[in-house]
Amino acid sequence: MGSRRDGGYVSAYTVLPTPTAFITVDYLVVAGGAGGGYSYGGGGGAGGLRSTVTASGGTPGTVETALLLTTGTSYTVTVGGGGAAGTLNRGTNGNNSIFNTVTSTGGGGGGGKGSTTGNLGGAGGGGGADGGPGNASDGGAGTANQGFAGGNGVYSTLGAGGGGGGAGQAGPNGTGGASAQGGVGGNGVATSITGSSVTYGGGGGGGSQAETVGASSGGSGGGGASHIRNGNVPAVTGTVNTGGGGGGGGIAGKGLPAAGGSGIVILRFPTDAGTITIGAGLTGSTTPDGTDTIATITAGSGNVSWA
């Protein structure tokens, strides 16, 4: 201790600032899937998929690096909704999902008869058939390290849309002829961030003008099946919280397309490093998995923080 002239003492100790605490967070960020196209329409593309635990979608499909965050700081989270089904032509793109600096791009809408090409997206939408023999239409491109392209539509005797691109596989092309059939949806990517392997990001199946074949299936990971001409089973919506693309429609007015499924944000971090608060505007929950905690956020937009 130091002395004072009046005989008192002053403390020799200095109060130091509280050290910053860091936390390592793994993530899975899946965007909303797109809607299928109208009238032998292409399947909706899957939402883009980015992950630090298993491969991200698309090419090169690398495993990303976990984020080093600080306690006491708020970080943005948005869960992208699925895109609407096409009403006259293309389906609507899915919405982006976001965690801090990580953005996954919404899936590309499937093409329709009146506007044939599939949209660009996290995974691309399948091309729609453009209504003339010998014609073909391109699927939309996917996004690097998020998802693959959609398949091409074709019109040869009858029309068929391409399959929507998936996070793990391109959508196949539609096939023409008297038994025309839409391309199946591209498959998604299996990730194990929750401790169990779950597949996300399947593309929607392409629609067909034919009556003699079945609907094309959606890709594994929540992609929806298509509709065929005069079919009694409607096109299937992409599964919620998977980023699956919606199925494409059959012939106009006799087989409507379907919407895409919503995305999801999943965060994994060491339990002893901090406790997460899921803020207002977000729907989510936490579960333990060994020495880690898993936060699953299924809807909304807001902030998360750790203490």
C-alpha positions in Angstrom: 0.0 0.0 0.0 1.1 3.6 -0.6 1.2 6.3 2.1 -0.4 9.7 2.1 0.9 12.9 3.7 -2.0 12.9 6.2 -0.9 9.4 7.4 -3.7 7.5 5.6 -3.1 4.9 3.0 -4.2 4.4 -0.6 -4.7 1.0 -2.2 -1.9 -0.3 -4.5 -4.4 -2.4 -6.4 -5.9 -1.5 -9.7 -9.4 -2.6 -10.8 -9.0 -4.4 -14.2 -11.8 -4.6 -16.8 -13.7 -7.9 -17.0 -12.0 -10.0 -19.7 -13.9 -10.8 -22.9 -15.3 -14.3 -23.1 -15.4 -16.1 -26.4 -17.6 -18.9 -27.6 -17.1 -21.2 -30.6 -20.4 -21.7 -32.5 -21.0 -24.3 -35.2 -24.0 -23.7 -37.5 -26.3 -25.0 -40.1 -28.1 -22.3 -42.0 -30.7 -23.4 -44.6 -32.7 -20.9 -46.7 -36.3 -21.2 -47.7 -37.1 -23.4 -50.7 -38.8 -22.0 -53.9 -42.2 -22.6 -55.3 -42.8 -24.8 -58.3 -43.7 -23.4 -61.8 -47.1 -23.2 -63.3 -48.2 -25.4 -66.2 -45.8 -28.3 -66.8 -43.6 -26.3 -64.6 -40.1 -26.8 -63.2 -39.7 -27.9 -59.6 -38.7 -25.3 -57.1 -35.0 -25.1 -56.2 -34.0 -25.9 -52.6 -32.8 -23.2 -50.2 -29.1 -22.8 -50.0 -27.3 -24.8 -47.3 -24.2 -23.8 -45.4 -22.7 -25.9 -42.6 -19.6 -26.2 -40.3 -20.3 -29.8 -39.3 -20.8 -31.6 -42.6 -20.3 -30.4 -46.2 -22.2 -27.4 -47.4 -24.4 -27.7 -50.5 -23.3 -27.2 -54.1 -19.8 -27.0 -55.5 -17.2 -27.3 -53.9 -19.3 -28.4 -51.0 -16.7 -27.6 -48.3 -17.1 -27.7 -44.6 -17.1 -24.1 -43.3 -15.3 -22.8 -40.2 -17.1 -22.3 -36.9 -17.6 -18.7 -35.8 -15.7 -17.3 -32.8 -18.2 -15.0 -31.0 -18.2 -13.0 -27.8 -20.6 -13.2 -24.9 -22.8 -10.2 -24.3 -23.1 -9.3 -28.0 -26.2 -9.7 -30.0 -26.1 -11.6 -33.3 -28.8 -11.4 -36.1 -30.8 -14.5 -37.0 -33.4 -14.8 -39.8 -35.2 -17.9 -40.9 -36.2 -17.6 -44.5 -39.8 -18.6 -45.5 -40.6 -20.7 -48.5 -41.5 -19.1 -51.9 -45.1 -19.1 -53.2 -46.2 -21.5 -56.0 -46.4 -19.9 -59.5 -49.8 -18.6 -60.4 -49.3 -18.0 -64.1 -45.6 -18.7 -64.8 -42.5 -19.0 -62.5 -42.6 -19.9 -58.9 -41.4 -17.4 -56.3 -37.9 -17.6 -54.9 -37.4 -18.7 -51.3 -36.2 -16.2 -48.7 -32.7 -16.0 -47.4 -31.7 -17.3 -44.0 -29.0 -15.5 -41.9 -26.8 -16.1 -38.9 -24.5 -13.2 -38.2 -22.1 -13.0 -41.2 -23.5 -16.2 -42.8 -26.2 -15.8 -45.5 -27.8 -18.8 -47.3 -29.7 -17.8 -50.5 -33.3 -18.7 -51.1 -34.1 -21.4 -53.7 -34.8 -20.4 -57.3 -38.4 -20.6 -58.5 -39.3 -23.2 -61.0 -40.0 -22.1 -64.6 -43.5 -22.1 -66.1 -45.0 -22.3 -69.6 -45.1 -18.6 -70.1 -41.7 -17.8 -68.7 -39.7 -20.9 -69.2 -36.3 -20.7 -67.5 -35.9 -21.5 -63.9 -34.7 -18.8 -61.5 -31.3 -18.5 -60.0 -31.1 -19.3 -56.3 -29.3 -21.2 -53.5 -30.3 -24.2 -55.7 -31.7 -23.3 -59.1 -35.3 -23.9 -60.2 -36.1 -26.4 -62.8 -36.9 -25.1 -66.3 -40.5 -25.2 -67.5 -41.6 -26.6 -70.9 -42.2 -23.7 -73.2 -45.2 -25.0 -75.2 -43.7 -25.8 -78.6 -42.4 -29.1 -80.0 -38.6 -29.4 -80.0 -38.2 -26.5 -77.6 -36.3 -26.8 -74.3 -35.7 -24.4 -71.4 -32.9 -24.1 -69.0 -32.9 -24.7 -65.3 -31.6 -21.9 -63.1 -28.1 -21.9 -61.7 -27.3 -22.7 -58.1 -24.9 -20.8 -55.8 -21.4 -22.0 -55.0 -21.1 -23.8 -51.7 -24.9 -23.7 -51.3 -26.8 -25.7 -54.0 -26.9 -27.1 -57.5 -28.7 -26.1 -60.7 -32.1 -27.1 -61.8 -32.8 -29.4 -64.7 -34.0 -28.4 -68.1 -37.6 -28.5 -69.3 -38.5 -30.1 -72.6 -41.4 -30.1 -75.1 -41.5 -33.1 -77.4 -45.0 -34.2 -78.2 -45.8 -33.3 -74.6 -44.2 -30.9 -72.1 -42.3 -31.7 -68.9 -40.5 -29.5 -66.5 -37.0 -30.0 -65.1 -36.4 -31.0 -61.5 -35.5 -28.3 -59.0 -31.9 -28.3 -57.9 -31.0 -29.7 -54.5 -28.3 -28.8 -52.0 -26.5 -32.1 -52.8 -27.4 -32.8 -56.4 -28.5 -31.0 -59.7 -32.1 -31.5 -60.7 -32.4 -33.9 -63.7 -34.0 -32.8 -67.0 -37.5 -33.5 -67.9 -38.2 -36.2 -70.6 -40.5 -35.6 -73.6 -42.6 -37.8 -75.8 -46.1 -39.3 -75.3 -45.1 -40.4 -71.8 -43.4 -37.1 -70.9 -42.3 -36.9 -67.3 -40.8 -34.1 -65.2 -37.4 -34.4 -63.7 -37.2 -35.6 -60.1 -35.9 -33.1 -57.6 -32.2 -33.0 -56.8 -31.3 -34.6 -53.5 -30.3 -32.6 -50.4 -27.4 -32.9 -48.0 -27.3 -34.9 -44.8 -25.9 -33.1 -41.8 -25.3 -34.2 -38.2 -25.2 -31.0 -36.3 -28.0 -32.2 -34.0 -26.2 -35.4 -33.2 -28.2 -37.4 -35.7 -28.0 -37.4 -39.5 -30.8 -35.4 -41.0 -31.2 -34.4 -44.7 -32.1 -30.9 -45.8 -32.4 -29.1 -49.0 -34.2 -31.4 -51.5 -35.4 -29.9 -54.8 -39.0 -30.1 -56.0 -40.1 -32.5 -58.8 -41.0 -31.1 -62.3 -44.5 -31.2 -63.6 -45.7 -33.0 -66.7 -48.4 -32.7 -69.4 -48.8 -36.5 -69.7 -51.6 -38.5 -68.2 -50.1 -41.9 -68.4 -47.2 -41.6 -66.0 -46.9 -40.8 -62.3 -45.8 -37.6 -60.7 -42.1 -37.0 -60.4 -40.8 -37.2 -56.8 -39.1 -34.5 -54.8 -35.5 -34.9 -53.8 -34.6 -36.3 -50.4 -34.4 -33.5 -47.8 -37.9 -32.1 -48.1 -38.5 -31.6 -51.8 -42.1 -31.8 -53.0 -43.5 -34.1 -55.7 -45.0 -32.7 -58.8 -48.5 -32.7 -60.3 -49.4 -34.3 -63.7 -52.2 -33.5 -66.1 -55.6 -34.2 -64.6 -54.0 -35.9 -61.7 -56.0 -36.3 -58.5 -53.1 -35.8 -56.2 -51.9 -32.2 -55.9 -48.3 -31.1 -56.1 -46.6 -31.4 -52.8 -45.3 -28.5 -50.8 -41.6 -28.5 -49.7 -41.3 -29.7 -46.1 -41.2 -27.0 -43.5 -37.8 -26.3 -41.8 -35.9 -28.2 -44.5 -35.6 -25.7 -47.3 -37.3 -28.1 -49.7 -38.5 -26.9 -53.1 -42.2 -27.2 -54.1 -43.4 -29.5 -56.8 -44.1 -28.2 -60.3 -47.6 -28.0 -61.8 -49.2 -30.1 -64.6 -51.1 -28.6 -67.5 -52.7 -25.2 -66.9 -55.7 -25.3 -64.5 -55.5 -29.1 -64.1 -52.7 -29.5 -61.8 -51.4 -26.6 -59.7 -47.9 -26.3 -58.4 -46.9 -26.1 -54.7 -45.0 -23.7 -52.5 -41.5 -24.2 -51.1 -40.7 -25.1 -47.5 -39.2 -22.8 -44.9 -35.6 -22.9 -43.9 -33.9 -23.4 -40.5 -31.0 -22.2 -38.4 -29.3 -24.6 -36.0 -26.5 -23.6 -33.7 -24.2 -25.9 -31.6 -21.8 -24.7 -28.9 -20.1 -26.0 -25.7 -22.5 -25.8 -22.8 -19.8 -24.6 -20.3 -18.9 -21.7 -22.6 -22.2 -19.8 -22.1 -26.0 -19.8 -22.1 -27.9 -18.6 -25.2 -30.8 -16.3 -25.2 -33.2 -16.5 -28.2 -34.6 -13.1 -28.5 -38.0 -11.6 -29.4 -39.2 -12.3 -32.9 -37.7 -15.7 -33.1 -39.2 -19.2 -32.5 -36.7 -21.6 -31.1 -35.6 -24.1 -28.4 -32.5 -25.6 -26.9 -31.6 -29.2 -26.2 -28.4 -30.8 -24.6 -26.3 -33.2 -26.5 -23.4 -34.5 -24.4 -21.1 -31.5 -23.5 -22.8 -29.3 -26.1 -26.1 -27.3 -26.4 -28.1 -27.2 -29.6 -30.3 -24.2 -30.4 -32.8 -24.9 -33.1 -34.5 -21.7 -34.6 -37.5 -22.5 -36.8 -39.1 -19.1 -37.6 -38.8 -15.4 -37.4 -36.1 -12.7 -37.3 -34.4 -11.3 -34.3 -31.2 -11.6 -32.2 -29.4 -14.2 -30.2 -26.8 -13.7 -27.5 -24.7 -15.6 -25.0 -24.0 -14.9 -21.3 
